[in-house]
Amino acid sequence: MASIYEIIQGLNQAAANAYDGALTETGETLKAGLQREDGDPIQDKRVIDGFKVKFYGNMMCLSYHSEVMLREVYASGFESDMDQRLADLKGWLTKEYKNITGNSVSLSESGEIDVRVESTSRVRSWVVATKHYKIGGLSSDMNDDNSGSTNPVEAGWKTFLEQGGWGKRPPNDKRKKEK
């Protein structure tokens, strides 16, 4: 069984392999499921899009960012298109993880997609879509609740806190003493 560090490192490396212009072992352009991969890069308008992954506890947050036209936003099925794009990216991440590590990882959906569309002008708009996934295969000793650390306070910090924080006031401090 892989450790937490190895799983997260493998997923990070899989996400890092999707940079713009990445090539496969055979020299072909890597297809991760992004819009920038469609069309001719010289003749077509380049779409600026990408994704990133973040980790917290036994969860992974997959975020997708892209430029959009307002007519795309107002068209029916925009949210389902973004959900499908994230599903494609999740599938590509799991496949790339298997290519890198030789092991498989399961990512199960946790919650709904969050789609936010913002604009800077009447011409430019962008979308940020995020979805959270539970990472399968993590050990059961992982602290996935919000109880915090169970480690005791170290002796140096304990004496620091017992002294009342930063200790005595400096001699040039002329403020009134609080009760």
VENUR-V898762 format. One record per residue. N is the residue number from 0. OMEGA is omega in whole degrees, 0 to 359 (NA if undefined). Layout:
BEGIN
n:N omega:OMEGA
n:N omega:OMEGA
END
This chain:
BEGIN
n:0 omega:181
n:1 omega:179
n:2 omega:179
n:3 omega:181
n:4 omega:181
n:5 omega:179
n:6 omega:181
n:7 omega:178
n:8 omega:178
n:9 omega:179
n:10 omega:176
n:11 omega:180
n:12 omega:177
n:13 omega:178
n:14 omega:181
n:15 omega:180
n:16 omega:183
n:17 omega:180
n:18 omega:183
n:19 omega:180
n:20 omega:180
n:21 omega:180
n:22 omega:175
n:23 omega:179
n:24 omega:181
n:25 omega:178
n:26 omega:178
n:27 omega:178
n:28 omega:180
n:29 omega:180
n:30 omega:180
n:31 omega:181
n:32 omega:180
n:33 omega:181
n:34 omega:183
n:35 omega:181
n:36 omega:182
n:37 omega:175
n:38 omega:181
n:39 omega:183
n:40 omega:181
n:41 omega:186
n:42 omega:185
n:43 omega:174
n:44 omega:182
n:45 omega:176
n:46 omega:179
n:47 omega:176
n:48 omega:181
n:49 omega:179
n:50 omega:176
n:51 omega:177
n:52 omega:174
n:53 omega:183
n:54 omega:173
n:55 omega:183
n:56 omega:177
n:57 omega:182
n:58 omega:174
n:59 omega:176
n:60 omega:179
n:61 omega:181
n:62 omega:178
n:63 omega:182
n:64 omega:181
n:65 omega:170
n:66 omega:178
n:67 omega:172
n:68 omega:182
n:69 omega:178
n:70 omega:175
n:71 omega:182
n:72 omega:183
n:73 omega:177
n:74 omega:180
n:75 omega:177
n:76 omega:181
n:77 omega:181
n:78 omega:178
n:79 omega:175
n:80 omega:178
n:81 omega:178
n:82 omega:178
n:83 omega:178
n:84 omega:178
n:85 omega:177
n:86 omega:177
n:87 omega:179
n:88 omega:178
n:89 omega:178
n:90 omega:179
n:91 omega:179
n:92 omega:180
n:93 omega:178
n:94 omega:180
n:95 omega:176
n:96 omega:179
n:97 omega:178
n:98 omega:183
n:99 omega:189
n:100 omega:185
n:101 omega:178
n:102 omega:177
n:103 omega:177
n:104 omega:178
n:105 omega:177
n:106 omega:180
n:107 omega:184
n:108 omega:177
n:109 omega:180
n:110 omega:183
n:111 omega:177
n:112 omega:176
n:113 omega:182
n:114 omega:179
n:115 omega:179
n:116 omega:179
n:117 omega:179
n:118 omega:176
n:119 omega:179
n:120 omega:178
n:121 omega:183
n:122 omega:188
n:123 omega:174
n:124 omega:176
n:125 omega:180
n:126 omega:172
n:127 omega:180
n:128 omega:180
n:129 omega:176
n:130 omega:183
n:131 omega:181
n:132 omega:174
n:133 omega:183
n:134 omega:177
n:135 omega:177
n:136 omega:176
n:137 omega:183
n:138 omega:184
n:139 omega:180
n:140 omega:180
n:141 omega:180
n:142 omega:182
n:143 omega:174
n:144 omega:183
n:145 omega:182
n:146 omega:179
n:147 omega:183
n:148 omega:176
n:149 omega:180
n:150 omega:178
n:151 omega:179
n:152 omega:180
n:153 omega:186
n:154 omega:180
n:155 omega:179
n:156 omega:181
n:157 omega:178
n:158 omega:177
n:159 omega:180
n:160 omega:179
n:161 omega:180
n:162 omega:179
n:163 omega:177
n:164 omega:187
n:165 omega:176
n:166 omega:184
n:167 omega:177
n:168 omega:180
n:169 omega:184
n:170 omega:181
n:171 omega:179
n:172 omega:185
n:173 omega:180
n:174 omega:177
n:175 omega:179
n:176 omega:179
n:177 omega:181
n:178 omega:NA
END
